[in-house]
Amino acid sequence: MRVWIDADACPKAAKDLVVKFALKRKFEVVMVAGQAVAKPAFATVRLIVVPSGMDAADDYLVEHAVPGELVICSDVPLADRLVKKGVAALDPRGREFDERNMGDRLAARNLFTELREQGQVGGGQAPYGEREKQAFANALDRIIARLSKP
């Protein structure tokens, strides 16, 4: 079992939770980033820094993650590519991406991008707090259990 992390945009608290689960359940964690990021000093965690460029980390994740593995990412177009490939995808707030919700998630993302570009809405996501960490931990536990079944 392997869990991949789109490390450029993933909150540190979510990365730390994945590592904690990995140490307890004995699976590999691969952090993929477009620039050097802090990597926990555990043998079960690897960091891959891809050459900089538009979507380089996303392309690496899509190319290397395989069905039966999980990718932690908040990028909706990346999640869409992964789900189409049969790879499980989860955002750091505990929302799983799947075939049933991808259309709605892409539409909402595109709408908010357009509204931001027009100056009609501002800001980004709400702060990453205890509720988000708990939702992520619960979803991570559920997905890892599902993917670990023979």
MDAnalysis code that builds the backbone (N, CA, C; Angstrom):
import MDAnalysis as mda
import numpy as np

u = mda.Universe.empty(450, n_residues=150, atom_resindex=np.repeat(np.arange(150), 3), trajectory=True)
u.add_TopologyAttr("name", ["N", "CA", "C"] * 150)
u.add_TopologyAttr("resid", np.arange(1, 151))
u.add_TopologyAttr("resname", ["MET", "ARG", "VAL", "TRP", "ILE", "ASP", "ALA", "ASP", "ALA", "CYS", "PRO", "LYS", "ALA", "ALA", "LYS", "ASP", "LEU", "VAL", "VAL", "LYS", "PHE", "ALA", "LEU", "LYS", "ARG", "LYS", "PHE", "GLU", "VAL", "VAL", "MET", "VAL", "ALA", "GLY", "GLN", "ALA", "VAL", "ALA", "LYS", "PRO", "ALA", "PHE", "ALA", "THR", "VAL", "ARG", "LEU", "ILE", "VAL", "VAL", "PRO", "SER", "GLY", "MET", "ASP", "ALA", "ALA", "ASP", "ASP", "TYR", "LEU", "VAL", "GLU", "HIS", "ALA", "VAL", "PRO", "GLY", "GLU", "LEU", "VAL", "ILE", "CYS", "SER", "ASP", "VAL", "PRO", "LEU", "ALA", "ASP", "ARG", "LEU", "VAL", "LYS", "LYS", "GLY", "VAL", "ALA", "ALA", "LEU", "ASP", "PRO", "ARG", "GLY", "ARG", "GLU", "PHE", "ASP", "GLU", "ARG", "ASN", "MET", "GLY", "ASP", "ARG", "LEU", "ALA", "ALA", "ARG", "ASN", "LEU", "PHE", "THR", "GLU", "LEU", "ARG", "GLU", "GLN", "GLY", "GLN", "VAL", "GLY", "GLY", "GLY", "GLN", "ALA", "PRO", "TYR", "GLY", "GLU", "ARG", "GLU", "LYS", "GLN", "ALA", "PHE", "ALA", "ASN", "ALA", "LEU", "ASP", "ARG", "ILE", "ILE", "ALA", "ARG", "LEU", "SER", "LYS", "PRO"])
u.atoms.positions = np.array([
    [0.841, -1.183, 0.000],
    [0.000, 0.000, 0.000],
    [0.881, 1.240, 0.000],
    [0.466, 2.206, -0.789],
    [1.222, 3.458, -0.868],
    [0.242, 4.624, -0.878],
    [0.602, 5.686, -0.156],
    [-0.160, 6.924, -0.177],
    [0.757, 8.017, -0.715],
    [0.265, 8.693, -1.736],
    [0.980, 9.801, -2.355],
    [0.411, 11.105, -1.819],
    [1.262, 12.128, -1.715],
    [0.801, 13.447, -1.272],
    [1.277, 14.485, -2.279],
    [0.336, 15.288, -2.772],
    [0.679, 16.473, -3.562],
    [1.171, 17.484, -2.530],
    [2.472, 17.472, -2.279],
    [3.029, 18.141, -1.097],
    [3.100, 19.656, -1.189],
    [3.039, 20.214, -2.381],
    [3.119, 21.670, -2.502],
    [1.941, 22.370, -1.828],
    [0.751, 21.789, -1.917],
    [-0.448, 22.476, -1.436],
    [-1.086, 21.826, -0.212],
    [-0.537, 20.740, 0.253],
    [-1.153, 20.009, 1.367],
    [-0.749, 20.636, 2.705],
    [-1.729, 20.922, 3.572],
    [-1.382, 21.477, 4.893],
    [-0.469, 20.537, 5.675],
    [0.449, 21.124, 6.441],
    [1.391, 20.328, 7.228],
    [0.660, 19.369, 8.174],
    [-0.435, 19.816, 8.764],
    [-1.186, 18.962, 9.692],
    [-1.700, 17.708, 8.987],
    [-2.133, 17.836, 7.739],
    [-2.617, 16.675, 6.987],
    [-1.454, 15.744, 6.645],
    [-0.315, 16.310, 6.250],
    [0.871, 15.482, 5.966],
    [1.268, 14.710, 7.216],
    [1.270, 15.393, 8.353],
    [1.646, 14.748, 9.614],
    [0.697, 13.596, 9.960],
    [-0.598, 13.776, 9.697],
    [-1.560, 12.700, 9.948],
    [-1.286, 11.490, 9.062],
    [-0.971, 11.728, 7.802],
    [-0.675, 10.612, 6.894],
    [0.545, 9.849, 7.386],
    [1.571, 10.571, 7.798],
    [2.789, 9.919, 8.300],
    [2.476, 9.126, 9.565],
    [1.674, 9.682, 10.452],
    [1.300, 8.973, 11.681],
    [0.586, 7.659, 11.342],
    [-0.361, 7.716, 10.390],
    [-1.058, 6.505, 9.946],
    [-0.065, 5.521, 9.326],
    [0.889, 6.022, 8.536],
    [1.857, 5.161, 7.851],
    [2.737, 4.412, 8.844],
    [3.161, 5.095, 9.873],
    [4.000, 4.451, 10.876],
    [3.221, 3.369, 11.624],
    [1.961, 3.640, 11.894],
    [1.125, 2.680, 12.620],
    [0.739, 1.490, 11.743],
    [0.405, 1.754, 10.483],
    [-0.130, 0.706, 9.606],
    [0.881, 0.174, 8.589],
    [2.079, 0.669, 8.644],
    [3.186, 0.151, 7.824],
    [2.935, 0.264, 6.317],
    [2.737, 1.487, 5.839],
    [2.671, 1.704, 4.401],
    [3.618, 2.843, 4.025],
    [3.926, 2.918, 2.757],
    [4.855, 3.919, 2.251],
    [4.117, 5.219, 1.934],
    [4.779, 6.337, 2.196],
    [4.265, 7.656, 1.846],
    [5.255, 8.293, 0.871],
    [4.733, 8.790, -0.244],
    [5.570, 9.471, -1.225],
    [5.042, 10.888, -1.387],
    [5.859, 11.841, -0.995],
    [5.505, 13.250, -1.140],
    [6.099, 13.747, -2.452],
    [5.260, 14.346, -3.296],
    [5.715, 14.861, -4.586],
    [5.534, 16.376, -4.572],
    [6.608, 17.089, -4.919],
    [6.563, 18.551, -4.866],
    [7.350, 19.151, -6.019],
    [7.021, 20.379, -6.338],
    [7.733, 21.113, -7.372],
    [8.918, 21.872, -6.817],
    [9.056, 21.855, -5.506],
    [10.178, 22.506, -4.829],
    [10.459, 21.737, -3.543],
    [11.626, 21.948, -2.977],
    [11.976, 21.238, -1.747],
    [11.007, 21.625, -0.634],
    [10.490, 20.631, 0.055],
    [9.620, 20.847, 1.216],
    [10.160, 20.000, 2.363],
    [9.763, 20.334, 3.573],
    [10.215, 19.570, 4.732],
    [9.669, 18.148, 4.658],
    [10.565, 17.171, 4.866],
    [10.175, 15.761, 4.837],
    [10.415, 15.167, 6.216],
    [9.394, 14.501, 6.764],
    [9.615, 13.822, 8.047],
    [10.752, 12.812, 7.932],
    [11.548, 12.689, 8.972],
    [12.744, 11.849, 8.943],
    [12.432, 10.390, 9.283],
    [11.560, 9.789, 8.504],
    [11.220, 8.382, 8.687],
    [11.495, 7.647, 7.384],
    [11.974, 6.416, 7.486],
    [12.307, 5.637, 6.293],
    [11.086, 5.356, 5.426],
    [9.914, 5.362, 6.008],
    [8.697, 5.052, 5.270],
    [8.218, 6.225, 4.394],
    [8.892, 7.393, 4.530],
    [8.490, 8.593, 3.784],
    [9.584, 8.975, 2.790],
    [9.164, 9.144, 1.527],
    [10.088, 9.608, 0.483],
    [9.611, 10.957, -0.040],
    [10.547, 11.768, -0.486],
    [10.225, 13.043, -1.125],
    [10.773, 13.021, -2.539],
    [9.912, 13.319, -3.491],
    [10.334, 13.437, -4.883],
    [10.088, 14.880, -5.302],
    [11.165, 15.565, -5.676],
    [11.051, 16.933, -6.177],
    [11.151, 16.855, -7.689],
    [10.070, 17.248, -8.348],
    [10.023, 17.191, -9.814],
    [10.547, 18.499, -10.383],
    [11.007, 18.470, -11.631],
    [11.442, 19.724, -12.248],
    [10.277, 20.726, -12.244],
    [10.619, 21.988, -12.036],
    [9.551, 22.989, -11.993],
    [8.894, 23.107, -13.358],
    [7.672, 23.477, -13.335],
    [6.910, 23.630, -14.564],
    [5.438, 23.464, -14.272],
    [4.636, 23.981, -15.165],
    [3.192, 23.928, -14.976],
    [2.730, 22.482, -14.858],
    [2.103, 22.139, -13.757],
    [1.518, 20.824, -13.514],
    [2.519, 19.679, -13.493],
    [3.808, 19.956, -13.274],
    [4.814, 18.888, -13.275],
    [4.556, 17.868, -12.164],
    [4.228, 18.346, -10.963],
    [3.950, 17.420, -9.856],
    [2.670, 16.629, -10.151],
    [1.658, 17.309, -10.695],
    [0.402, 16.627, -11.040],
    [0.660, 15.526, -12.065],
    [1.422, 15.863, -13.091],
    [1.719, 14.874, -14.140],
    [2.471, 13.678, -13.560],
    [3.403, 13.935, -12.648],
    [4.157, 12.854, -12.023],
    [3.219, 11.937, -11.241],
    [2.318, 12.536, -10.466],
    [1.377, 11.738, -9.679],
    [0.491, 10.882, -10.571],
    [-0.028, 11.447, -11.633],
    [-0.906, 10.691, -12.533],
    [-0.120, 9.566, -13.203],
    [1.112, 9.833, -13.548],
    [1.932, 8.819, -14.227],
    [2.322, 7.669, -13.308],
    [2.574, 7.952, -12.025],
    [3.138, 6.936, -11.138],
    [2.164, 6.276, -10.163],
    [1.106, 6.954, -9.776],
    [0.131, 6.337, -8.863],
    [-0.676, 5.298, -9.643],
    [-0.994, 4.203, -8.970],
    [-1.722, 3.113, -9.638],
    [-2.983, 2.771, -8.837],
    [-3.954, 2.127, -9.487],
    [-5.150, 1.708, -8.760],
    [-4.769, 0.900, -7.513],
    [-5.502, 1.136, -6.429],
    [-5.183, 0.502, -5.155],
    [-4.363, 1.401, -4.258],
    [-3.925, 2.536, -4.802],
    [-3.183, 3.518, -4.014],
    [-4.061, 4.748, -3.801],
    [-3.611, 5.626, -2.915],
    [-4.352, 6.830, -2.562],
    [-3.472, 8.044, -2.795],
    [-4.071, 9.106, -3.346],
    [-3.370, 10.383, -3.499],
    [-4.119, 11.435, -2.694],
    [-3.369, 12.172, -1.876],
    [-3.923, 13.288, -1.117],
    [-3.658, 14.548, -1.928],
    [-4.741, 15.214, -2.345],
    [-4.586, 16.430, -3.149],
    [-5.825, 17.303, -3.008],
    [-5.643, 18.592, -3.195],
    [-6.789, 19.496, -3.173],
    [-7.102, 20.018, -4.566],
    [-6.307, 19.634, -5.536],
    [-6.450, 20.076, -6.925],
    [-7.523, 19.234, -7.621],
    [-8.659, 19.852, -7.939],
    [-9.790, 19.119, -8.506],
    [-9.471, 18.534, -9.891],
    [-8.850, 19.286, -10.814],
    [-8.500, 18.666, -12.105],
    [-7.533, 17.485, -11.953],
    [-6.592, 17.575, -11.023],
    [-5.693, 16.450, -10.753],
    [-6.490, 15.258, -10.245],
    [-7.379, 15.501, -9.302],
    [-8.206, 14.415, -8.755],
    [-9.024, 13.762, -9.859],
    [-9.543, 14.547, -10.775],
    [-10.319, 14.006, -11.889],
    [-9.472, 13.051, -12.726],
    [-8.253, 13.449, -13.023],
    [-7.343, 12.588, -13.796],
    [-7.052, 11.287, -13.047],
    [-6.860, 11.384, -11.730],
    [-6.561, 10.197, -10.922],
    [-7.758, 9.258, -10.854],
    [-8.929, 9.815, -10.587],
    [-10.149, 8.996, -10.482],
    [-10.410, 8.267, -11.802],
    [-10.202, 8.960, -12.909],
    [-10.393, 8.318, -14.224],
    [-9.427, 7.158, -14.421],
    [-8.285, 7.216, -13.747],
    [-7.277, 6.152, -13.828],
    [-7.555, 5.033, -12.820],
    [-8.524, 5.245, -11.928],
    [-8.844, 4.237, -10.922],
    [-8.083, 4.380, -9.622],
    [-7.441, 5.544, -9.425],
    [-6.675, 5.808, -8.210],
    [-7.572, 6.569, -7.232],
    [-7.571, 6.169, -5.964],
    [-8.359, 6.871, -4.943],
    [-7.744, 8.247, -4.695],
    [-8.606, 9.237, -4.491],
    [-8.135, 10.602, -4.237],
    [-8.949, 11.205, -3.097],
    [-8.246, 11.905, -2.205],
    [-8.862, 12.496, -1.021],
    [-8.279, 13.882, -0.821],
    [-9.153, 14.864, -0.529],
    [-8.601, 16.186, -0.249],
    [-8.272, 16.289, 1.240],
    [-7.406, 17.228, 1.622],
    [-6.961, 17.330, 3.018],
    [-8.065, 17.685, 4.011],
    [-9.252, 17.985, 3.530],
    [-10.379, 18.300, 4.403],
    [-11.315, 17.113, 4.578],
    [-10.902, 15.954, 4.036],
    [-11.662, 14.729, 4.255],
    [-12.733, 14.433, 3.227],
    [-12.716, 15.142, 2.109],
    [-13.713, 14.886, 1.057],
    [-13.078, 13.998, -0.015],
    [-13.681, 12.825, -0.200],
    [-13.159, 11.902, -1.203],
    [-13.674, 12.299, -2.581],
    [-12.797, 12.204, -3.542],
    [-13.165, 12.414, -4.936],
    [-13.561, 11.056, -5.509],
    [-14.651, 10.985, -6.246],
    [-15.013, 9.734, -6.916],
    [-15.808, 10.033, -8.182],
    [-16.148, 8.976, -8.913],
    [-16.840, 9.140, -10.198],
    [-18.167, 9.877, -10.025],
    [-18.830, 9.657, -8.910],
    [-20.152, 10.260, -8.691],
    [-20.079, 11.764, -8.453],
    [-19.016, 12.247, -7.824],
    [-18.987, 13.668, -7.477],
    [-18.030, 14.510, -8.321],
    [-17.273, 13.899, -9.216],
    [-16.275, 14.657, -9.973],
    [-16.903, 15.739, -10.846],
    [-18.018, 15.440, -11.510],
    [-18.652, 16.444, -12.364],
    [-19.042, 17.679, -11.572],
    [-19.673, 17.470, -10.417],
    [-20.084, 18.595, -9.564],
    [-18.872, 19.347, -9.023],
    [-17.835, 18.611, -8.622],
    [-16.644, 19.257, -8.056],
    [-15.927, 20.095, -9.112],
    [-15.834, 19.567, -10.355],
    [-15.206, 20.336, -11.429],
    [-16.026, 21.580, -11.769],
    [-17.344, 21.433, -11.838],
    [-18.206, 22.567, -12.157],
    [-18.092, 23.662, -11.099],
    [-18.112, 23.282, -9.836],
    [-17.989, 24.259, -8.749],
    [-16.628, 24.942, -8.799],
    [-15.589, 24.188, -9.028],
    [-14.244, 24.756, -9.112],
    [-14.167, 25.764, -10.244],
    [-14.702, 25.394, -11.408],
    [-14.656, 26.296, -12.558],
    [-15.475, 27.560, -12.311],
    [-16.639, 27.427, -11.683],
    [-17.475, 28.580, -11.366],
    [-16.740, 29.537, -10.429],
    [-16.153, 29.014, -9.349],
    [-15.464, 29.882, -8.395],
    [-14.215, 30.508, -9.003],
    [-13.534, 29.789, -9.889],
    [-12.383, 30.373, -10.577],
    [-12.834, 31.567, -11.417],
    [-13.916, 31.388, -12.133],
    [-14.448, 32.464, -12.974],
    [-14.897, 33.652, -12.126],
    [-15.592, 33.392, -11.029],
    [-16.049, 34.480, -10.153],
    [-14.878, 35.234, -9.530],
    [-13.818, 34.501, -9.140],
    [-12.626, 35.159, -8.590],
    [-11.977, 36.042, -9.641],
    [-11.876, 35.518, -10.874],
    [-11.245, 36.291, -11.952],
    [-12.032, 37.564, -12.253],
    [-13.344, 37.540, -12.062],
    [-14.187, 38.711, -12.298],
    [-14.240, 39.633, -11.084],
    [-13.601, 39.228, -9.999],
    [-13.589, 40.035, -8.791],
    [-14.876, 39.969, -7.996],
    [-15.712, 38.977, -8.270],
    [-16.996, 38.871, -7.579],
    [-16.890, 38.121, -6.252],
    [-15.882, 37.306, -6.095],
    [-15.617, 36.648, -4.819],
    [-14.122, 36.745, -4.564],
    [-13.737, 36.680, -3.317],
    [-12.318, 36.771, -2.986],
    [-11.921, 35.679, -2.025],
    [-10.683, 35.732, -1.643],
    [-10.191, 34.804, -0.639],
    [-10.042, 33.384, -1.141],
    [-9.615, 32.551, -0.237],
    [-9.428, 31.138, -0.546],
    [-10.242, 30.296, 0.408],
    [-9.698, 29.155, 0.742],
    [-10.396, 28.247, 1.648],
    [-10.321, 28.766, 3.083],
    [-11.256, 28.288, 3.875],
    [-11.259, 28.616, 5.304],
    [-10.012, 28.021, 5.952],
    [-9.619, 28.527, 7.121],
    [-8.450, 27.976, 7.813],
    [-8.597, 26.468, 8.068],
    [-7.454, 25.793, 8.147],
    [-7.424, 24.353, 8.381],
    [-7.381, 24.135, 9.888],
    [-8.527, 23.813, 10.474],
    [-8.620, 23.679, 11.924],
    [-8.874, 22.259, 12.381],
    [-9.259, 22.135, 13.628],
    [-9.478, 20.818, 14.231],
    [-10.580, 20.024, 13.528],
    [-11.656, 20.698, 13.126],
    [-12.759, 19.995, 12.450],
    [-12.278, 19.395, 11.121],
    [-11.487, 20.160, 10.387],
    [-10.963, 19.675, 9.110],
    [-9.986, 18.519, 9.318],
    [-9.132, 18.644, 10.328],
    [-8.183, 17.557, 10.633],
    [-8.922, 16.279, 11.008],
    [-9.975, 16.402, 11.818],
    [-10.735, 15.221, 12.237],
    [-11.457, 14.585, 11.053],
    [-12.056, 15.404, 10.193],
    [-12.740, 14.878, 9.001],
    [-11.740, 14.166, 8.093],
    [-10.547, 14.735, 7.960],
    [-9.508, 14.115, 7.139],
    [-9.061, 12.789, 7.749],
    [-8.808, 12.772, 9.052],
    [-8.367, 11.539, 9.727],
    [-9.410, 10.435, 9.569],
    [-10.683, 10.770, 9.734],
    [-11.749, 9.772, 9.589],
    [-11.810, 9.223, 8.171],
    [-11.753, 10.105, 7.180],
    [-11.808, 9.663, 5.782],
    [-10.558, 8.859, 5.414],
    [-9.407, 9.299, 5.885],
    [-8.156, 8.588, 5.622],
    [-8.224, 7.173, 6.187],
    [-8.696, 7.046, 7.415],
    [-8.837, 5.741, 8.054],
    [-9.764, 4.833, 7.232],
    [-10.890, 5.363, 6.815],
    [-11.880, 4.590, 6.046],
    [-11.313, 4.137, 4.688],
    [-10.636, 5.036, 3.993],
    [-10.114, 4.706, 2.660],
    [-8.949, 3.723, 2.761],
    [-8.070, 3.912, 3.730],
    [-6.943, 2.989, 3.904],
    [-7.469, 1.581, 4.225],
    [-8.480, 1.506, 5.084],
    [-9.063, 0.203, 5.414],
    [-9.652, -0.441, 4.142],
    [-10.341, 0.351, 3.344],
    [-10.946, -0.175, 2.107],
    [-9.864, -0.643, 1.120],
    [-8.821, 0.137, 0.957],
    [-7.771, -0.213, -0.004],
    [-6.899, -1.360, 0.493],
    [-6.853, -1.576, 1.792],
    [-6.025, -2.652, 2.361],
    [-6.676, -4.011, 2.312],
    [-7.982, -4.059, 2.033],
    [-8.666, -5.342, 1.959],
    [-8.152, -6.117, 0.756],
    [-7.917, -7.442, 0.943],
    [-7.392, -8.242, -0.175],
    [-8.386, -8.403, -1.306],
])
